[in-house]
């Protein structure tokens, strides 16, 4: 494994460790903020942090490149999180977690269709997918269980597919030669731009008083700077270093990390089902990654 690929795996793992704990922060903030408020505050803060980290303006852009940036902002920021948040108001979090964890499958299929040579698929990937999804289902059955709501499930499937489109677009953006921070900031800018009309349609209102509570301020900073500014940069780097499919399979681990964080931080019980689900999920991830490393 080359040094750049090793760094890519580390970046993907770091990103997923942070994203896997964001559920706890979001759950805390929902006591005082609406889902759309959290979304707007999070990405405005993230965009500001990226600008401070790299204030240089992008040069040598053209209409074609801007279309890619706009597409990434629309898919990976506005549409994905909007679809996810609406789905969570209609369906159990456990169902949504399972469906969204299928994003690597959609990503692999789409990347393979677009570029068969760079993103080949083999039997081990599908075995890893099956093992990981089994573990995720066990984790969710161990918690809230299941409740069927076709509308919420369709929105979640759409969100997973939209994330696949975002991942493929980012791969193209990474070939433009801009720094990862600059390109991620431009994606955020388009995401916020598309977010404006949607936010007001959903009744968005500015409310800063709840940020006076330290717990709210710390959690919004964690989501905005850590989970958004930092993690989108590390995730986009991982996509560039180890490939769209190689990085995406790490998404399988998000439910396992969320459950583990809930056990440690919230004191939720650690059961045999929890352990079995985590082990199967991580095993599926390793099987899928093994198929990539062998090639």
N, C-alpha and C positions, 0 to 999 in steps of 0.2 A: 504494500500500500504506500503510495507516494505521500509526501508531507502535506501537499494541498488537500488530498482526499482525507487524510487523517484529521486535518483541521476542519474539513467539511462535516465529518461525522460528529466531531466535538461541538460544532456550531449547531447542528441539527438537534443533538441531545440536549444542549443548553436551552435551546428555544422551546423544546417540548416540555422540559422540566418547569419552565416559567408558565407556558400556556396551560399546562395541566393544573396549575394552582389558581388560575384566574377565576375559576368558578366560585371559589370562596370569597374573593374580593368583590365580585359582581353580586353575589348573594347578599353580602353585607350592605353594599351601596343601594340595592333595590328597596331597602327600608325607607330611604329618603329621596331617591331619584327614580325617574321613569327609565325604561330601557333606552329610549332615544336620547335622553339627556346624558346618560352614561356614555353612549356611543359618540356623541358630539364632543363632549368634554375630553374624552379619551384621545381622540385623534387630533383635535386641535392642539392639545398639550404635546402629543407625540410629534406633530409636525414642527412645533416651535422648538422642541428639544433637538430635532434633526437639523434645523436651521442654525441653531447655536453651535452645534457640533461641526457643521460644514456650511458656513454662510456664503461660499462662492456660488455664483449663479451658473447654471448650465449653459454651455455654449455649443454651437454647431448642431443644434436640433433642427429638425425639419417637420413637415406636416405628417409624414409617414411615421416618424418616431413618436411624435406627440399622440398619434392615434393609439399606438401600443401603450403608452403611459396612461392615456385616458381609459383604455380598455381594462388595464390592470387595476386602476383606481375604482372603476365602476364595479368590476367583478369581485376583487379581493377585499375591498373596504366597504363600499356602500351596499351592494347586493348581498354579499355573503352574510355580513353581520345583521343586516335588516331581516333577511329571510330566517336566520337562526333565532333572532329575538322574537319575531312574530310566531314562529313555530313553537317556541317555548311557552307562549301564552295559551296555546291550543292543545299541547301534548305534554306528556310526562317527560321530564328531563332524561330519564333512562332510555326511552324510545329514541329521542333526538340524538343522544350520545351514540347509540348503536348505528344509526343511519349516517351521521356525520363522520363516524370512524371508517366508513366505506369510501371516503374521499380518495385514499391512495389507489383504490381499484379503478375509479373513474379516471384518475390522473394517469395511471399506467396505460389504460386502453387508449386514451386520447393522445398521449405522447407517442405511443407505439404507432398509431395511425399516421401521425404527422411525420415522425422520423423513425422508421423501422431500424435503421442501422445504429443510431445512438441509443435508443431505448428498446432493446429486444426483450421479449417476454419468454419465460420458460415455466415448466411445471412447478418448480419450487416456489415461484411467486404466488401461484394460486393456492398451493398447499399452505403457505404462510398466511395468506389472506383468510383461509378457512379456519386455521387454528386460532389466529388473532380474534376473529369475529366470534368464535365459540367462547373464548375467554371474556370478551366484552359483554356478551349476552349473559354469561354466568354472573358477572359483576352487577349487571343491571337487575337481574332476577333476584339477586341477593339484597337489592335495595327497594326501589319503588314498585317493581313488577311491571306489568304491561297494561296499557289501555289503548284501544284502537281509536284513532281519530284520523281518517284519511286525509283531511285537509292539512293538518299539521305534519303528517308523514310526507306528503307530497312536497310541502315547502322545504322540509329537511333534505329530501332527495335532491331537490333543485339546488339547495345551498351546497351540498357536496359536489354536485356537477359544476357549479359556478366556481368553486375553489379549484377544481381541476383545470378549468379554463385559465384562471389566474396563474396557476403554477406554470402552465405552458407558455403564457405570455411573458412571464418574468424571465423564463429561459431565453427568449428572444431579446428582451431588454438587456440582459447581462452581456449580450454580444455587441452592444453599442460602444462599449469601452468607457462608460462613465463609472465613477466611484459608486460603490454600493449604497453609501449614505445619500449621495446626490440623487440617484435613481429612485431610491425608496422615498425620499422626500417629495419628489415629483409625483409619485404614485399617490402619496397621502394628500397632496394638494388637489389632485383630481377627485380623489375619494370624498374629500370635504366639499368640493364644489358640487358634486352630484348629490351629496347628503343634504344640502341646504333646502331645495324644494320639498324633498321627502319629509324632512324634519318638521317643517311648518304644516304640512298636510296632516301629520300625526300629532299636532298640537304642542310642538316643542315650545318651552318657555325657559328663559334664563333664570336660574335660581342659585345664588351663591351663599346664602345663609347656612345651608347644611354643611358647607365646606368648613365652617367654623369648628365643627367637631373634628378632633384630631383623627379619629378612626376613619372618617370619610375622606379627609384630606390625604392621609397616607395611602388609602386604597386607590384613590383616583390617580395619585402620583405613580403608584405601582403599575396600574393599568396603562397610563399614558406614556410614561417614560420606559418602564421595564418591559411590559408585555407588548407595547406598540412600537415605540421608537427603536429600542435596542433589539427586540426579538424579530421584528420584520427585517432589520438589517442582517442579523445573523441567519435568518431563514433564507433570505434571498442569496446570501453568500453560500449557504449549504446547497441550494439548488444549482448554483453555478459550479461548485466544487465536485459534488458527487452525483449530479444528474437529477432530473425531475422525479423519476421513480425512486431512486435511491434515498432521497431526502424524504419523500412523501410517506414512505412506509413507517417512519417514526411517529406519524399521527396515530398509529394503532395504540401507542403507549399512553396517549392523553387520558383516557378513562381510568387506566390503572394508576397513573400519577395523581389524578383527582381523588380517587378513593383513598390512596395512601396518605395524601395530604389531609383529607378529612379525618382519618384515624389519628394522625399526629397532632393536627392543629385544633380540630373540633372535638376530639375525644370520642369519635364514633367507634363502635365495636369492631374488632378484627375477628372475622369468622373464617371457618374453613372454606366457605364459598368465595370470600374475598381473596384469600391466599391462592386458591385454585385459579380464579379468574385472572389475577395478576400474572401468575406463572405462565398460563396459556397465552395471554396477550403478548408478553415479552418473548415467549418462545416463537410465536408466529412472526414477530418482528425480526428475530434473529434468522429464521428460515428464509424470509424474503430477502434480507440483507446478504445472506450467504450466497444466494443465487446471483446477486450482483457482483460480489467479490470474486466468485469463481470465474466469471466472465472477464 
